[in-house]
Amino acid sequence: MHVHVYLSVFSYPSLPKTRSADESAYFPLETILLDCGSSALRALSYDGWNWTNDSSHFGASNSESSFAMSRASSEETSVPDVPYMIARLFHSMFIYTFNVTPGSKFIFHFYPDSYMNVHASKSFLTVTAGNYTLLRNFNAYLNGKHIKSAYFFKEFIVHVENHTLDLTFSPTTNASGGYAFVNGIEIVSMPLSLYYQGNNVSAMKTMHRVNVGGQRIPPNEDTGMSRSRAMDSSYIFGEAFGVENYKFDASITYPKEVPAYIAPQGVYETARSIGSVPEININYNLSWTFPLDPSFSYLIRLHLCDISRNIAKTNQRAFDIFINNQVIERGIDIIALTYGNDIPLYRDFTILIPNLIMKHDLWLKLHPNLQRKPQYHDAILNGAEIFKVSNIDGNLAGLNPSLKNESSVDGDEPSFSSSSSRTSTEAILIIIGSFLILVLAISLGVYLVAFLRRRNLEWTKKENTRSSLPYRSFSIGN
């Protein structure tokens, strides 16, 4: 298997001018938060945001029979009321229309519950934005079960050119009672150069965004664009967790090449390093694994900032970065690139995952670089973001996950056979199989013992026969 890696990096030819976070924070030109299906003009979410109903953004071509609203059948206390307890249901193609500035990103929120007495497993959704297919045959129930979460969101970044954004929602299932739904829609403007480089105007889907070595960073602590960051602990490979680094009193100063909206200070105030024992560090990697869809290109952004109090000079810490066992940057020295502590930088890499049938795990590894003979054999990382890039036909959609008790992955209705009867059948088969293996093992043991005894008797007879032969001596005369 070949993984193609392309490198895009930022260098600092001279001492960079720095600025505080407030001087270069981003203030979005528009923030649209829709509590889909709600009749309330304004609703306050658990994290302090104001949400409105979605009726003012209905497309002119929508028919009255194409949509409905429903409250979730199960109101779990762990699920926020806004925007998850009410859903907009679609029985045929439905269009939302927005007037936005170029370079918007949007988030779809899902709570896969029963609506109008129809289980969410029957909901298969296709969403398009202009020429881009964001979701195809998407089943919120399967995706929620796969990530073990009662509610979740999907985040996309689409470059809007003509100030008008049409989001088209369509049910894609032939099952009786099939429908599509969405609970919430967020649309937030963002800087054009945040993730796009040059003339690249592809759409992207956020696959993973993690705060390495620190706690989860919620959307309301982002720099104006409602991005959330998960903890990295669930992505670490094996038991090599390394050492968590934190410096909450750090005065993070952003160079002009890295504006503060790139990532909030919380990303750079924490990090994960290999450790302080060089004999151990040189023998293992600090590794993470990220599941991805095959047949797509991905943008990988790594956030780096040296916050260690004992690292202040060049060549005190230098390390290599690997993606899928390929070296993509060798001997990176953060202090040498930033000219000091608490100054962030980031690295962008583009990779192509080959055409495989199943999901593919991307491996990210850090290892001390020994060739440069640094003072400390160590490596450090503050954050990571991974984005799927739309392919040549504008597609971003992947397959639904396959679960143990659900039979399908791409648009078919999952089967709901009784788990108890299936478990009983499996238990019976296991007992029968174990019994047959035991009988076979006993039979082989008996045969082996009999064979050895028979061979031993034959050997004894041969020895007795050989010892009973007459002894013959020969004398040699003169």
C-alpha positions as CSV (number, residue, x, y, z in Angstrom):
1,M,0.0,0.0,0.0
2,H,1.3,3.4,-1.0
3,V,0.4,6.7,0.8
4,H,1.4,9.8,-1.1
5,V,2.5,12.7,1.1
6,Y,2.9,16.3,0.0
7,L,4.4,18.8,2.3
8,S,3.4,22.5,2.8
9,V,5.3,24.2,5.6
10,F,5.9,27.7,6.9
11,S,9.4,29.0,7.6
12,Y,10.6,32.1,9.4
13,P,13.6,33.7,7.6
14,S,14.0,36.4,10.2
15,L,12.8,37.0,13.8
16,P,9.0,37.2,13.5
17,K,7.0,40.0,14.9
18,T,4.6,38.8,17.4
19,R,1.2,39.9,18.6
20,S,-1.2,39.0,21.4
21,A,-4.3,37.0,20.8
22,D,-6.7,40.0,21.1
23,E,-4.8,41.9,18.3
24,S,-5.5,39.2,15.7
25,A,-8.7,37.4,16.9
26,Y,-11.3,36.7,14.2
27,F,-14.8,38.1,14.5
28,P,-17.1,36.3,12.0
29,L,-19.2,38.4,9.6
30,E,-22.1,36.1,10.2
31,T,-23.1,33.4,12.7
32,I,-26.3,31.6,11.8
33,L,-27.6,29.1,14.4
34,L,-30.8,27.2,13.4
35,D,-32.8,25.1,15.9
36,C,-34.4,23.1,13.1
37,G,-38.1,22.4,13.5
38,S,-38.5,24.7,16.5
39,S,-41.3,27.4,16.5
40,A,-39.5,29.6,19.0
41,L,-38.1,32.8,17.6
42,R,-35.1,32.6,19.9
43,A,-33.7,29.8,22.1
44,L,-30.7,29.8,24.4
45,S,-28.4,26.7,24.2
46,Y,-26.6,25.2,27.1
47,D,-23.3,26.9,26.1
48,G,-24.9,30.4,25.9
49,W,-25.5,30.7,22.2
50,N,-28.8,32.1,20.8
51,W,-30.5,29.9,18.3
52,T,-33.5,30.8,16.0
53,N,-36.0,28.7,14.2
54,D,-35.3,27.7,10.6
55,S,-38.4,28.9,8.8
56,S,-36.8,32.2,7.5
57,H,-34.4,30.1,5.4
58,F,-36.8,27.8,3.6
59,G,-36.2,27.7,-0.2
60,A,-38.9,29.1,-2.4
61,S,-39.4,25.8,-4.2
62,N,-40.2,23.7,-1.1
63,S,-43.7,22.2,-1.0
64,E,-45.8,22.1,2.2
65,S,-45.9,18.3,2.1
66,S,-42.1,17.9,1.8
67,F,-41.3,18.6,5.4
68,A,-42.6,18.4,9.0
69,M,-41.3,18.9,12.6
70,S,-41.2,16.5,15.5
71,R,-40.0,16.3,19.0
72,A,-37.8,13.4,20.0
73,S,-39.5,10.5,21.6
74,S,-36.7,10.0,24.2
75,E,-35.6,13.1,26.1
76,E,-32.4,12.0,27.7
77,T,-31.1,14.3,30.4
78,S,-27.5,14.1,28.9
79,V,-28.7,15.5,25.6
80,P,-29.0,19.3,25.4
81,D,-32.5,20.6,24.6
82,V,-31.2,23.1,22.0
83,P,-30.6,22.2,19.2
84,Y,-31.2,18.4,19.7
85,M,-34.7,17.8,21.0
86,I,-36.6,19.0,18.0
87,A,-36.0,17.9,14.4
88,R,-36.9,19.0,10.9
89,L,-38.1,16.0,9.0
90,F,-37.9,15.7,5.2
91,H,-40.1,13.4,3.1
92,S,-38.8,14.7,-0.2
93,M,-36.1,17.1,-1.4
94,F,-35.9,20.2,0.7
95,I,-33.7,23.4,0.3
96,Y,-32.4,25.9,2.8
97,T,-31.1,29.2,1.3
98,F,-28.6,31.5,3.0
99,N,-26.9,34.8,2.1
100,V,-23.4,34.4,3.3
101,T,-19.9,35.8,2.7
102,P,-17.3,33.6,0.8
103,G,-15.5,30.9,2.7
104,S,-18.2,29.8,5.1
105,K,-18.2,26.6,7.2
106,F,-21.2,24.8,8.6
107,I,-22.1,22.2,11.1
108,F,-25.1,19.7,11.1
109,H,-26.3,18.5,14.4
110,F,-28.0,15.1,14.9
111,Y,-29.8,13.3,17.7
112,P,-30.7,9.9,16.2
113,D,-34.0,9.2,18.1
114,S,-37.5,8.2,17.0
115,Y,-39.5,11.0,15.4
116,M,-43.2,10.7,14.7
117,N,-43.0,7.1,15.9
118,V,-40.5,6.2,13.2
119,H,-37.1,4.9,14.3
120,A,-34.0,6.8,13.3
121,S,-32.6,3.7,11.7
122,K,-35.0,4.3,8.8
123,S,-33.6,7.7,8.1
124,F,-31.0,8.0,5.3
125,L,-30.0,11.4,4.3
126,T,-28.2,13.0,1.3
127,V,-27.0,16.6,1.6
128,T,-25.5,18.7,-1.2
129,A,-24.1,22.3,-1.2
130,G,-23.9,23.6,-4.7
131,N,-21.7,21.1,-6.6
132,Y,-20.5,19.3,-3.5
133,T,-22.0,16.2,-2.0
134,L,-21.5,16.4,1.7
135,L,-23.4,13.3,2.9
136,R,-24.8,10.4,0.9
137,N,-27.2,7.8,2.3
138,F,-26.1,9.0,5.8
139,N,-27.7,7.2,8.7
140,A,-27.4,9.1,12.0
141,Y,-28.4,6.0,14.0
142,L,-25.4,3.9,12.7
143,N,-23.0,6.8,13.1
144,G,-24.1,7.6,16.6
145,K,-23.8,3.9,17.7
146,H,-20.4,3.7,16.1
147,I,-19.0,6.6,18.1
148,K,-21.0,5.6,21.2
149,S,-22.7,9.1,21.5
150,A,-26.3,9.9,21.9
151,Y,-25.9,13.1,19.8
152,F,-23.1,14.4,17.5
153,F,-22.3,16.9,14.7
154,K,-20.7,16.9,11.3
155,E,-18.6,19.8,10.3
156,F,-17.9,21.0,6.7
157,I,-16.0,23.8,5.1
158,V,-17.2,25.1,1.7
159,H,-16.0,28.0,-0.3
160,V,-19.0,30.1,-1.3
161,E,-18.4,32.3,-4.3
162,N,-21.6,34.1,-5.1
163,H,-22.8,34.9,-1.6
164,T,-25.7,32.5,-1.9
165,L,-25.6,29.1,-0.2
166,D,-28.2,26.4,-1.0
167,L,-28.2,23.3,1.2
168,T,-30.3,20.5,-0.2
169,F,-31.6,17.8,2.1
170,S,-33.0,14.6,0.5
171,P,-34.2,11.3,2.0
172,T,-32.5,8.4,0.3
173,T,-34.2,5.2,1.3
174,N,-36.8,2.9,-0.2
175,A,-37.9,1.5,3.2
176,S,-41.5,2.2,4.1
177,G,-41.8,5.1,6.4
178,G,-38.3,6.3,5.4
179,Y,-37.4,9.9,5.9
180,A,-34.5,12.3,6.6
181,F,-33.9,14.7,9.4
182,V,-31.6,17.3,10.9
183,N,-31.7,18.9,14.4
184,G,-29.5,21.9,14.0
185,I,-27.6,23.9,11.4
186,E,-24.7,26.2,12.1
187,I,-23.2,28.5,9.5
188,V,-20.1,30.6,10.5
189,S,-18.0,32.7,8.2
190,M,-14.2,32.2,8.4
191,P,-11.1,33.7,7.0
192,L,-10.4,32.6,3.4
193,S,-6.8,31.7,4.2
194,L,-7.5,29.7,7.3
195,Y,-7.3,26.3,5.6
196,Y,-7.3,27.1,1.9
197,Q,-3.9,27.8,0.2
198,G,-3.5,29.5,-3.2
199,N,-6.3,28.7,-5.6
200,N,-7.5,25.6,-3.8
201,V,-11.2,26.0,-3.3
202,S,-12.1,22.3,-2.6
203,A,-14.7,21.5,0.1
204,M,-13.5,19.8,3.2
205,K,-14.9,17.8,6.0
206,T,-13.5,17.9,9.5
207,M,-12.5,14.3,10.5
208,H,-10.6,14.9,13.7
209,R,-9.5,17.9,15.7
210,V,-7.7,17.2,19.0
211,N,-6.0,19.1,21.8
212,V,-2.9,17.1,22.5
213,G,-2.0,16.6,26.1
214,G,-4.9,18.8,27.4
215,Q,-8.6,18.8,28.1
216,R,-11.4,19.1,25.6
217,I,-11.8,22.7,24.3
218,P,-15.5,23.5,23.7
219,P,-16.8,25.7,20.8
220,N,-17.4,28.7,23.0
221,E,-13.7,28.8,23.9
222,D,-12.6,28.9,20.2
223,T,-11.4,32.1,18.5
224,G,-14.8,33.0,17.0
225,M,-15.5,30.0,14.7
226,S,-17.2,27.6,17.2
227,R,-14.6,24.8,16.6
228,S,-14.4,22.2,19.3
229,R,-11.3,20.1,20.1
230,A,-11.4,16.6,21.7
231,M,-8.8,15.1,24.1
232,D,-6.2,13.0,22.3
233,S,-6.0,10.2,24.8
234,S,-8.5,8.0,22.9
235,Y,-6.3,8.2,19.8
236,I,-3.0,7.2,21.4
237,F,-1.6,3.9,20.3
238,G,-0.9,1.4,23.0
239,E,0.2,2.3,26.5
240,A,2.9,4.8,25.5
241,F,1.1,7.9,26.6
242,G,4.3,9.9,27.1
243,V,4.1,12.9,29.4
244,E,1.4,15.6,29.5
245,N,2.9,19.1,29.5
246,Y,1.1,22.2,30.6
247,K,1.9,25.9,31.1
248,F,-1.3,27.7,31.9
249,D,0.6,30.9,32.8
250,A,2.2,30.9,29.4
251,S,2.1,34.2,27.5
252,I,1.4,32.8,24.0
253,T,2.6,35.3,21.4
254,Y,1.4,34.7,17.8
255,P,3.8,35.6,15.0
256,K,2.4,37.4,12.0
257,E,2.4,34.2,10.0
258,V,0.3,32.5,12.6
259,P,-2.7,34.7,13.5
260,A,-4.5,34.0,16.8
261,Y,-7.6,32.6,15.1
262,I,-5.5,29.6,13.8
263,A,-6.0,28.0,17.2
264,P,-6.9,29.3,20.7
265,Q,-4.3,29.7,23.4
266,G,-5.6,26.6,25.1
267,V,-4.1,24.4,22.3
268,Y,-0.6,25.8,22.9
269,E,-0.7,25.9,26.7
270,T,-0.7,22.1,26.8
271,A,1.3,19.4,24.9
272,R,2.4,15.8,25.0
273,S,6.0,14.8,24.9
274,I,7.8,11.4,25.0
275,G,9.4,11.9,28.4
276,S,12.7,12.8,30.2
277,V,14.5,9.5,30.1
278,P,16.7,9.4,26.9
279,E,17.4,5.6,27.1
280,I,13.7,4.9,26.9
281,N,12.8,7.7,24.5
282,I,15.1,6.5,21.7
283,N,13.4,3.1,21.7
284,Y,9.8,4.0,21.0
285,N,7.6,6.5,19.3
286,L,4.8,8.7,20.5
287,S,2.0,7.5,18.3
288,W,-1.6,8.3,17.4
289,T,-4.1,6.5,15.1
290,F,-7.0,8.3,13.3
291,P,-9.6,6.3,11.3
292,L,-10.2,7.8,7.9
293,D,-12.2,7.0,4.8
294,P,-10.3,5.5,1.8
295,S,-10.0,7.0,-1.7
296,F,-9.7,10.6,-0.5
297,S,-6.9,13.2,0.0
298,Y,-6.5,14.6,3.5
299,L,-5.1,17.8,4.9
300,I,-3.2,17.3,8.2
301,R,-2.4,20.3,10.3
302,L,-0.1,19.9,13.3
303,H,0.2,22.6,15.9
304,L,3.6,23.1,17.6
305,C,4.7,25.3,20.4
306,D,7.5,24.7,22.9
307,I,6.3,25.5,26.4
308,S,8.9,23.5,28.3
309,R,10.8,25.6,30.8
310,N,14.0,23.7,30.3
311,I,14.0,24.1,26.5
312,A,15.1,27.6,25.4
313,K,18.0,27.0,22.9
314,T,18.3,25.5,19.5
315,N,19.2,21.8,19.2
316,Q,18.0,21.0,22.7
317,R,15.1,19.1,21.2
318,A,14.8,17.9,17.6
319,F,12.5,15.1,16.3
320,D,11.1,13.5,13.2
321,I,7.5,13.4,12.1
322,F,6.1,10.2,10.5
323,I,2.8,9.6,8.7
324,N,2.0,6.0,7.9
325,N,5.7,5.1,8.5
326,Q,7.0,7.7,6.1
327,V,9.2,10.5,7.3
328,I,7.4,13.8,6.3
329,E,9.7,16.1,8.3
330,R,13.1,15.3,9.7
331,G,14.8,17.0,12.6
332,I,12.2,19.7,13.3
333,D,13.5,22.1,16.0
334,I,10.7,24.4,17.3
335,I,13.0,26.8,19.0
336,A,15.1,27.2,15.9
337,L,12.0,28.0,13.9
338,T,10.2,30.3,16.3
339,Y,13.2,31.9,18.1
340,G,11.8,31.3,21.5
341,N,9.3,29.7,23.9
342,D,5.5,30.1,23.8
343,I,5.5,31.1,20.1
344,P,3.3,28.8,18.0
345,L,3.7,27.5,14.5
346,Y,1.9,24.9,12.4
347,R,2.7,22.4,9.7
348,D,0.4,21.4,6.9
349,F,0.7,18.0,5.1
350,T,-1.4,16.5,2.4
351,I,-1.7,12.8,2.0
352,L,-3.7,10.5,-0.3
353,I,-5.3,7.3,1.2
354,P,-5.5,4.6,-1.5
355,N,-8.6,3.0,-2.8
356,L,-9.5,0.4,-0.1
357,I,-12.8,-1.2,0.9
358,M,-12.7,-0.6,4.6
359,K,-11.8,2.4,6.7
360,H,-8.1,3.1,7.0
361,D,-6.2,4.1,10.1
362,L,-3.7,7.0,9.7
363,W,-0.7,6.7,11.9
364,L,1.0,9.8,13.2
365,K,4.3,9.2,15.0
366,L,7.0,11.3,16.6
367,H,10.5,10.1,17.3
368,P,13.7,11.8,18.6
369,N,16.1,12.7,15.8
370,L,19.5,11.3,16.8
371,Q,21.5,12.5,13.8
372,R,21.4,16.1,15.0
373,K,22.6,15.1,18.4
374,P,20.2,17.2,20.5
375,Q,20.6,17.7,24.2
376,Y,17.3,16.0,24.9
377,H,16.0,12.9,23.0
378,D,12.4,14.0,23.0
379,A,9.5,15.1,20.8
380,I,6.4,17.3,21.5
381,L,3.0,18.0,19.9
382,N,0.3,20.5,20.9
383,G,-2.6,19.8,18.6
384,A,-3.7,18.1,15.4
385,E,-6.5,18.7,12.8
386,I,-7.4,16.3,9.9
387,F,-9.7,17.3,7.0
388,K,-11.0,15.2,4.2
389,V,-10.7,17.0,0.9
390,S,-13.4,16.6,-1.8
391,N,-12.5,14.6,-4.8
392,I,-12.6,15.6,-8.4
393,D,-16.4,15.2,-8.7
394,G,-17.0,17.2,-5.5
395,N,-17.8,14.2,-3.3
396,L,-17.1,14.2,0.4
397,A,-19.4,11.4,1.4
398,G,-18.2,8.2,2.9
399,L,-19.9,4.9,3.9
400,N,-21.9,4.4,7.0
401,P,-20.1,2.4,9.7
402,S,-20.8,-1.3,10.0
403,L,-21.9,-2.4,13.4
404,K,-22.0,-5.9,14.9
405,N,-25.7,-6.2,15.2
406,E,-26.5,-4.0,12.1
407,S,-26.0,-5.6,8.7
408,S,-25.5,-2.7,6.3
409,V,-23.1,0.1,5.5
410,D,-24.4,2.1,2.6
411,G,-28.0,3.0,2.5
412,D,-29.7,-0.3,3.4
413,E,-32.0,-0.6,6.3
414,P,-30.1,-2.3,9.3
415,S,-31.5,-5.5,10.6
416,F,-32.7,-5.8,14.2
417,S,-32.5,-9.5,15.0
418,S,-32.9,-10.3,18.6
419,S,-29.6,-9.9,20.3
420,S,-30.6,-12.4,23.0
421,S,-31.5,-15.2,20.6
422,R,-28.4,-14.5,18.6
423,T,-26.3,-14.6,21.7
424,S,-27.9,-18.0,22.7
425,T,-27.2,-19.4,19.2
426,E,-23.6,-18.3,19.4
427,A,-23.2,-19.8,22.9
428,I,-24.6,-23.2,21.7
429,L,-22.2,-23.2,18.7
430,I,-19.3,-22.3,20.9
431,I,-20.2,-25.2,23.3
432,I,-20.5,-27.7,20.4
433,G,-17.3,-26.6,18.9
434,S,-15.4,-26.8,22.2
435,F,-16.8,-30.3,22.8
436,L,-15.7,-31.5,19.3
437,I,-12.2,-30.0,19.8
438,L,-12.0,-31.7,23.2
439,V,-13.0,-35.1,21.7
440,L,-10.5,-34.7,18.9
441,A,-7.7,-33.8,21.3
442,I,-8.5,-36.9,23.5
443,S,-8.5,-39.2,20.5
444,L,-5.2,-37.8,19.2
445,G,-3.7,-38.3,22.7
446,V,-4.9,-41.9,23.0
447,Y,-3.6,-42.7,19.5
448,L,-0.2,-41.1,20.3
449,V,0.2,-43.0,23.5
450,A,-0.7,-46.3,21.8
451,F,1.6,-45.6,19.0
452,L,4.5,-44.9,21.3
453,R,3.9,-48.0,23.4
454,R,3.8,-50.2,20.3
455,R,7.0,-48.6,19.0
456,N,8.7,-49.1,22.3
457,L,7.7,-52.9,22.4
458,E,9.1,-53.4,18.9
459,W,12.4,-51.7,19.8
460,T,12.7,-53.9,22.9
461,K,12.2,-57.1,20.8
462,K,14.8,-56.0,18.4
463,E,17.3,-55.3,21.3
464,N,16.5,-58.8,22.8
465,T,17.0,-60.5,19.4
466,R,20.3,-58.7,18.9
467,S,21.7,-59.7,22.3
468,S,20.8,-63.4,21.9
469,L,23.0,-63.9,18.8
470,P,26.2,-66.2,19.4
471,Y,29.3,-64.3,20.1
472,R,32.0,-65.0,17.6
473,S,35.7,-64.3,18.2
474,F,38.4,-64.3,15.6
475,S,42.0,-65.0,16.2
476,I,44.7,-64.1,13.7
477,G,47.5,-66.6,13.6
478,N,51.1,-66.1,12.4
